[in-house]
Amino acid sequence: MKIKPGGMRELHWHPNASEWQYYLAGKARMTVFTNEGAHTMDFNANDVGFVPRVAGHYIENTGDTDLVVLETFATGEFQEISLNNWIRRVPPEAVTAHLGLDANSLRKIPEEVLDILPR
């Protein structure tokens, strides 16, 4: 995966496998959400990151060069759920009731999975 300076890998989770990352180049900050709270860590080239199965996470490029990360999963079937994609498929009334997002805000959320969000 390659992320341009200022970009980020959108918030997502993997329902069937943990994720191991090897940082090949650049500087990153990753935040992971578990039932114990949010944890944020900084990474540089040659660092290794880990995300437990079903933990929401996103990665930001905090440097001024491309961030290059190799992601690996111990599964024969890759599965991923992006937060944007999930929100767009939940009934709008439920999103408004639980997250307080109005119809205008919901329409701004992309329907497709973007993976990498630009700056």
Secondary structure by P-SEA (a helix, b strand, c coil): ccccccccccbbbbccbbbbbbbccccbbbbbbccccbbbbbbcccbbbbbccccccccccccccbbbbbbbbcccbbbbbbaaaaaaaccaaaaaacccccaaaaaaccccccccccc
